[in-house]
């Protein structure tokens, strides 16, 4: 018997790539194997012109339970007590999270179950997130003496400081409804409607010019790290370049002529 893939890939005719975490027995933990699979999947999708939008979903009751603590504990066997191993794993994980942000394609998290620690970080790293009303979120490291420092990076860039600190300092579970209130997810739907709602959003985004989406995503994340004058100077240059692009010419022309645009993704 072959071992089932821990990450499933399915690309439909509209260019929507569904990546599904499939390591149900380990609650879709971010093991070394899962991190490698995710890294490769996002790298491949980013350069594949057939992919227009990425949906990140999961099988089982857990969206993602964070790092594989059994693997992490085994890493302590090194002569340095695990320091080099831990540094490696954190670096790889950070690379995956940044890979999602840097990916040219919009990424939507479809969250049906629990997302804890680095699993919550995974949701926060996606551009958009839709959650089932059964989903829950937490950064519970304080319960085991391990502050969720790396999840904090993505979390603090999604929700206001007071809300982020409450999650980080208490480790309490956050409901899907509360996650929507504080901005961790975009919206909450009934569990049975989750995939339909996510795919509806993905199809809407996939209908746009992929050049425009890539331009906008890159610009959004770049400008938010700048001062206000720097951000306006940068955004103005992005707008100028965008206006010169073929799809901008086509889109504006189609609007004026009251017809549907024909994107060339250029």
N, C-alpha and C positions, 0 to 999 in steps of 0.2 A: 504494500500500500504506500502511496506517496503522501507526504505531509502537505496539508492544505496551505496555500499561500497565506501569509499573515497580512498581506495588503493586496486587495483585489482592484483591478483596473477595468473600467468599462467606458468606452467612448461612443456616444451616439451620433446620429446623422447631423445634429445641430451643433456639434462641436463641444458638447458638455461632457467633460471627463469626470466620472465618479470614481474617487479613490475611497475604498472601504476598508477600514481597519478590521482585521479578521482573526486576531489572536484572542479568541473569546476566553479560552481557558486561563489566560494570564490577564484578563480584563483589559486587553488591548494596551498593555503597558508599553512604555517607550524603552524596550530592550535595545541592545545594540543592533540586533537584526531589524527591528522595526524602524529604528532611526535611519539605518542604511537604506531600507526600502523607501522610506519617505523622502530622504535626500535625493535618491535616484529618480523617484517619480516626479517630484517638482522640477528637478533639473531638466528631465526629458520633456515634460509638459510645457515648460517655459519656452523651449525652442521648437516645439511642434506647431506648425501653422494650422494644423487641423483642430487643435484645441483652442477653444474660445473662452471657456469658463471651467473652473475646477470646483467640484463639490467634494468636501471631505466628510465622510459619514463613517458609521461603525456598526458592526454586528454585535449582538449581545447586550446585556444590561448595563454595561459600562461603555461610555464613549471612549474614555482613556483614563486609566488609573495612575498616570504619571510614570516616573521611572520604575524599573523593575528592581525592587529593594533586595530581592534574593541575589540578583546579579551584582548589585552594588556591595552587598555584604561579602560575597565571595571575593570581590576585588580587594578586600582588606588583607588578603593572604600575601601580598607583595612585601618585600623587605622594608619598604617605606610606609607600611601600614595602609597602603591603598592610595596614597596621595597622587601618584602619576596616573593611576587608572581613573580616579575620580575627575582629575583635570581633563583627561581625554574625553570621558563621557560628557562632561559639561560643555566642552568645546564643540563636540559633535552635535549635541542637542541645540546649542545656541546657533550653530550653522543651519540646522533644519528650520528653526523659527525665523531666522533672517532670510532663509531661502524662500519662505512663504511670502514674506513682505517684499522681497526683491523680485519675485516671480512676475513676469510681464502679464500674466493672466489673473483676472479677479478670482479670489478663492472664497468660497462660502462654506462655513461649517454647518453641518446638519446634525444637531445634537439631540439624541434620544434618551440618553442615560446619564450616569454620573460622570463628571469631568473634574478630576482632582489633581492638585499640584501641577506637574508639568502637563497634565491633560487639560487643566484649566488654562494654562499658558498656551497650549495648542489652539484652543478656541479663540483666545484673545489675540493671537498672532494672525488669524484669518481676517480678511477684509470685511466680511459680513458673517453673521451667525443667526441661524434660526433654530429655536429650541422647542422641543415638545414640552407640554405642560408637566411631564413626568421627569424632566431633566433637573439635575442639581449640580452645583458647582462649589468647590472649596479649595483653599490653599492651606491644608491641614498640617503643614510641617511642624508647627509649634507643639503639636500633640506628641511628637516623637523626638523633640529636641533638635529639629533641623528646620531652620527658618527657610521659607520658600523664596529665596533670594532671586533665582533666575525667573521663576514665574512672575515675581514682582515686576520685572522689567516690562513684560507685555501687559500685565494687569494695570499698572500705573499709567500706561499710555492709552487705556480704554476708559477707565472710570476715574472719577474725582478722588483726590487724595484721601478724604475721610472715609469713603467707601472702600477704597483699596486697603487702607490701614486696618479697617475693621475686619476685613476678610483675612488679612495676613496675621494680625495679632491674636485673633480669637480662634481661627481655624474652623469656625462654624460653617455648616452647610448652608448654601444660599439657594433658594428656590428659583425656578425658571422665571417666575413673575418678578421677583426681586432683581434678578439678573438683567431683565429688560428695563426695569426702573432705573438702574444705575448705569446702563449703557454697555454692559458686557455682551449682550445679544441684541439683535435688532427687533425681534418679535417672538412671541410664544404662540404656538398653535396646538390643537389637540394632537395627541400622539399619532392617531390614525391618519391625520392630515399632514404630517410632517414632510414626508417625501414630496407630496404634491405641491406643498407651499414652497419648498426649497427649489424644486425644479421649475416652478412658475417664475420665480425670481431669476434663476439661472437662464431660462429661455429669454426673458426680457433683456437681460444684460448681453446675452450672446447675439442678439439681433443688432447690436451697435457695431460700429467700426472698431475692429480689434486694435488698430493703430491708435485711435483716440483713447480707448480704454487703457492701453499700455502707457501712453503719454500721461494721462491723468493720474494713474496709480503711482507712477514714478514721481511725479511732481508733488503729489499729496504728501507722501512720506518724507520727501526731501525738504519741503518748505516748513514743515512743522518743527524742525530742529533748528530753524534760523531765527534771527531777530526779525522784527516786523519790517524794517527797511530792506533787509536782505531778502526776505520772503517775497516782497512785492517786486523787487528788481528781478529775482529769479523767475517768478510767475509771469511777469511781463514778457520775458524772453521766451518762455515756453509758449505763451499765447501767440507771439509773432511767428515762431517756427510752425506752430500748429495751423495757423491761418494759411500758411504757404503750402500745406499738405494737400494732396489730391482729394482725400476724403472730406476735408473741411470745405473745399471748393464745391464738391458734389453735394454735400449736405446742405450748405447754404443755398445753393442753386435749387435743390429739390424743395426746400422750404418756401422759397419765393415763388416757384412754379407750381406749388401745391401738388406735389407728387412724392411717391416713396423714393428714398435715396437708394442708389445702387453702389454699395461699398466695394472698394478695391483693397481695403485694409492697407492703404499706403498714404 
